[in-house]
Amino acid sequence: MPDTDRRAAGTTAKPGGVATLLERIPLMLRMLFYGVFFLAGVLAGLPWLAHRLDVLVPAGHVEVGWLRVVGVVVFLVSFVLYVRCSYVLSRRGRGAYVEFDPPKEFVASGPYRWCRNPVAGCIVLMLLGEAIAFSSTGITLLFVVAIPLAHMQVVFLEEPLLRKRFGQAYLDYLERVPRWFPRAPNPGSP
């Protein structure tokens, strides 16, 4: 891809760089790799460590009983939405949803018409689902910490990079679509 096409597509990779190497790997393989390792860390590794708090401090454990089923439902619905949002972003954006291998096209359709950050929102909700399903004080604390961390990642890293990458189209999008809490799109909006 010539440099002028890369700039128009929102990337500035140099020939022979990491981006060129990544482009040689089919997108679905990259997404599968990123998804498996990211989700394994965020939804298995960190919650397992956080759940150790329940083991180390049994007095802090709060049993929620039958509400564990609600946690399973929250987790599963959030996971399905996460997969859907990730697919839409990678397919329509023609790239992964990681900052070192970002989408090449701006995506404001599908779930992204309702909410600007459905992937991050789904991850946080999956942690909430795990906290309830495992009736875990430690995972609940992880969920509470994840909320401001997700917000800071979006505000201080993702949004500035998207402004730079997609310019006015992204600025217009910021005006139309809420950051976190989904809202039905206006029928006339693009």
C-alpha positions as CSV (number, residue, x, y, z in Angstrom):
1,M,0.0,0.0,0.0
2,P,1.6,3.3,-1.0
3,D,2.3,5.8,1.8
4,T,-0.5,8.2,0.6
5,D,-3.0,5.3,0.8
6,R,-1.8,4.4,4.3
7,R,-2.3,8.0,5.5
8,A,-5.8,8.1,3.9
9,A,-6.6,4.8,5.6
10,G,-5.5,6.2,8.9
11,T,-2.2,4.3,9.3
12,T,1.3,5.6,9.0
13,A,3.2,2.2,8.9
14,K,6.5,2.2,7.1
15,P,7.2,-0.5,4.6
16,G,8.8,-3.5,6.3
17,G,7.5,-2.4,9.7
18,V,5.4,-4.3,12.2
19,A,2.2,-3.2,10.5
20,T,3.3,-4.7,7.2
21,L,4.2,-7.9,9.0
22,L,0.8,-8.1,10.7
23,E,-1.0,-7.4,7.4
24,R,0.5,-10.6,6.0
25,I,-1.5,-12.6,8.6
26,P,-5.2,-13.0,7.8
27,L,-7.3,-10.7,9.9
28,M,-9.5,-13.4,11.4
29,L,-6.3,-15.3,12.6
30,R,-5.1,-12.0,14.2
31,M,-8.5,-11.4,15.8
32,L,-8.6,-14.9,17.2
33,F,-5.1,-14.6,18.6
34,Y,-5.8,-11.2,20.2
35,G,-9.2,-12.3,21.5
36,V,-8.0,-15.5,23.1
37,F,-5.0,-14.0,24.8
38,F,-6.7,-10.8,25.9
39,L,-9.8,-12.6,27.2
40,A,-7.7,-15.3,28.9
41,G,-5.9,-12.6,30.8
42,V,-8.8,-10.3,31.6
43,L,-11.5,-12.9,32.1
44,A,-9.5,-15.8,33.5
45,G,-6.1,-14.7,34.9
46,L,-7.1,-11.5,36.6
47,P,-10.4,-12.8,38.1
48,W,-8.5,-15.9,39.3
49,L,-6.0,-13.7,41.1
50,A,-8.8,-11.5,42.5
51,H,-10.8,-14.5,43.7
52,R,-7.8,-15.4,45.8
53,L,-8.9,-12.6,48.1
54,D,-12.0,-14.7,49.0
55,V,-9.7,-17.6,49.8
56,L,-7.3,-15.5,51.9
57,V,-10.0,-13.5,53.7
58,P,-13.0,-15.8,54.0
59,A,-14.7,-13.3,56.3
60,G,-15.0,-10.9,53.4
61,H,-16.9,-13.4,51.2
62,V,-20.5,-12.6,50.6
63,E,-22.6,-15.5,49.3
64,V,-25.3,-14.4,46.8
65,G,-27.0,-17.8,46.4
66,W,-29.4,-18.2,43.6
67,L,-28.3,-14.8,42.1
68,R,-25.3,-16.6,40.8
69,V,-27.5,-17.6,37.8
70,V,-28.0,-13.8,37.1
71,G,-24.2,-13.5,37.0
72,V,-24.0,-16.3,34.4
73,V,-26.7,-14.7,32.3
74,V,-25.0,-11.2,32.5
75,F,-21.6,-12.9,31.5
76,L,-23.1,-14.8,28.6
77,V,-25.1,-11.9,27.2
78,S,-22.1,-9.6,27.5
79,F,-19.8,-12.2,25.9
80,V,-22.1,-12.6,22.9
81,L,-22.3,-8.8,22.5
82,Y,-18.5,-8.6,22.8
83,V,-18.1,-11.1,20.0
84,R,-20.6,-9.3,17.9
85,C,-19.1,-5.9,18.4
86,S,-15.6,-7.2,17.8
87,Y,-16.7,-8.8,14.6
88,V,-18.4,-5.7,13.3
89,L,-15.4,-3.5,14.2
90,S,-12.8,-5.9,12.6
91,R,-15.0,-6.7,9.5
92,R,-16.2,-3.2,8.6
93,G,-13.1,-1.5,9.9
94,R,-10.8,-3.9,8.0
95,G,-8.5,-4.3,11.0
96,A,-8.2,-5.5,14.6
97,Y,-9.4,-3.5,17.6
98,V,-6.0,-3.2,19.2
99,E,-4.1,0.0,19.0
100,F,-1.0,-1.6,17.5
101,D,-3.1,-3.2,14.8
102,P,-6.0,-0.8,14.4
103,P,-9.0,-0.7,12.0
104,K,-8.3,1.1,8.8
105,E,-11.8,2.3,8.3
106,F,-14.0,4.3,10.7
107,V,-16.9,2.3,11.9
108,A,-20.1,4.0,13.1
109,S,-22.6,1.3,12.2
110,G,-24.1,-1.7,13.9
111,P,-23.6,-1.5,17.7
112,Y,-21.4,1.5,17.3
113,R,-24.5,3.6,16.4
114,W,-25.8,3.0,19.9
115,C,-22.6,3.4,22.0
116,R,-19.0,4.4,21.2
117,N,-17.3,1.8,23.4
118,P,-19.3,-1.4,23.3
119,V,-16.3,-3.7,23.4
120,A,-14.9,-2.1,26.6
121,G,-18.4,-1.9,28.1
122,C,-18.9,-5.6,27.5
123,I,-15.6,-6.5,29.1
124,V,-16.5,-4.6,32.2
125,L,-20.0,-6.3,32.3
126,M,-18.4,-9.7,31.8
127,L,-16.4,-9.0,35.0
128,L,-19.6,-8.1,36.8
129,G,-21.1,-11.3,35.6
130,E,-18.2,-13.3,36.9
131,A,-18.2,-11.5,40.2
132,I,-21.9,-12.4,40.7
133,A,-21.6,-15.9,39.2
134,F,-18.6,-16.8,41.5
135,S,-20.1,-14.8,44.4
136,S,-16.6,-13.3,44.7
137,T,-15.7,-10.2,46.7
138,G,-12.3,-10.2,45.0
139,I,-13.8,-10.2,41.5
140,T,-16.3,-7.5,42.6
141,L,-13.4,-5.3,43.6
142,L,-11.7,-6.1,40.2
143,F,-15.0,-5.0,38.5
144,V,-15.0,-1.7,40.6
145,V,-11.4,-1.0,39.6
146,A,-12.1,-1.9,35.9
147,I,-14.7,0.9,35.6
148,P,-12.3,3.8,36.0
149,L,-9.5,2.0,34.2
150,A,-11.7,1.4,31.2
151,H,-12.9,5.0,31.3
152,M,-9.3,6.3,31.4
153,Q,-8.1,4.0,28.6
154,V,-10.9,5.3,26.4
155,V,-10.6,9.0,27.3
156,F,-6.8,9.3,27.4
157,L,-5.6,6.7,24.9
158,E,-8.3,5.6,22.5
159,E,-10.2,8.8,21.8
160,P,-7.2,11.0,21.1
161,L,-5.8,8.3,18.7
162,L,-9.2,8.1,16.9
163,R,-9.4,11.9,16.6
164,K,-6.0,11.9,15.0
165,R,-6.7,8.9,12.8
166,F,-10.2,9.8,11.5
167,G,-10.5,13.5,12.0
168,Q,-13.8,15.3,11.4
169,A,-15.8,12.0,10.9
170,Y,-14.9,11.0,14.5
171,L,-15.6,14.4,15.9
172,D,-19.1,14.3,14.3
173,Y,-19.5,10.8,15.8
174,L,-18.6,12.1,19.3
175,E,-21.5,14.5,19.0
176,R,-24.1,11.9,18.0
177,V,-23.2,8.8,20.0
178,P,-22.8,8.4,23.8
179,R,-19.6,7.1,25.2
180,W,-20.9,4.4,27.6
181,F,-24.6,4.2,28.0
182,P,-26.4,3.0,24.8
183,R,-29.0,5.2,23.2
184,A,-31.1,4.3,20.2
185,P,-29.7,6.2,17.1
186,N,-31.7,8.9,15.5
187,P,-33.4,7.5,12.4
188,G,-31.8,10.2,10.2
189,S,-28.3,9.8,11.5
190,P,-25.6,8.4,9.2
